């Protein structure tokens, strides 16, 4: 089996994508609500990712 080498950004992207899909599917009833909620959660993950990344960068010195 080939070994996968993912960067931190790629791993965070995949986690955000799969998690937002699952949360959208299991928490909403209509397809439109699922899509909107999935996109919303995905964007929230990325805002948190970049926000925490900058916070760690600035805090580290």
C-alpha positions as CSV (number, residue, x, y, z in Angstrom):
1,X,0.0,0.0,0.0
2,X,1.5,3.4,-1.0
3,X,2.3,5.8,1.8
4,X,0.4,9.2,1.9
5,X,2.3,12.3,2.8
6,X,-0.1,15.1,3.6
7,X,0.9,18.5,4.7
8,X,-0.9,20.0,7.7
9,X,-3.0,22.2,5.4
10,X,-4.1,19.2,3.3
11,X,-5.0,17.1,6.3
12,X,-7.0,20.0,7.8
13,X,-8.8,20.5,4.4
14,X,-9.8,16.8,4.2
15,X,-10.9,16.8,7.9
16,X,-13.0,20.0,7.3
17,X,-14.5,18.6,4.1
18,X,-15.5,15.2,5.5
19,X,-16.7,16.6,8.8
20,X,-18.8,19.2,7.2
21,X,-20.4,16.7,4.9
22,X,-21.3,14.3,7.8
23,X,-22.6,17.1,10.0
24,X,-24.7,18.5,7.1
25,X,-26.2,15.1,6.3
26,X,-27.0,14.0,9.9
27,X,-28.3,17.3,11.3
28,X,-30.6,18.7,8.6
29,X,-33.7,17.4,6.9
30,X,-33.8,19.0,3.5
31,X,-31.1,18.9,0.8
32,X,-31.0,22.7,0.7
33,X,-30.5,23.0,4.4
34,X,-27.9,20.2,4.3
35,X,-25.9,22.0,1.6
36,X,-26.1,25.4,3.3
37,X,-25.1,24.0,6.7
38,X,-22.3,21.9,5.3
39,X,-20.8,25.0,3.5
40,X,-21.3,27.0,6.7
41,X,-19.5,24.5,8.8
42,X,-16.7,24.1,6.2
43,X,-16.1,27.9,6.2
44,X,-16.2,28.0,10.0
45,X,-13.5,25.3,10.1
46,X,-11.3,27.3,7.8
47,X,-11.7,30.5,9.6
48,X,-10.8,28.8,12.8
49,X,-7.8,27.1,11.1
50,X,-6.4,30.3,9.8
51,X,-7.3,32.3,13.0
52,X,-5.6,29.8,15.3
53,X,-2.7,29.5,12.9
54,X,-2.0,33.2,13.0
55,X,-2.5,33.2,16.8
56,X,0.1,30.5,17.2
57,X,2.4,32.3,14.7
58,X,2.2,35.6,16.6
59,X,2.4,34.0,20.0
60,X,5.5,32.0,19.1
61,X,7.4,35.1,18.3
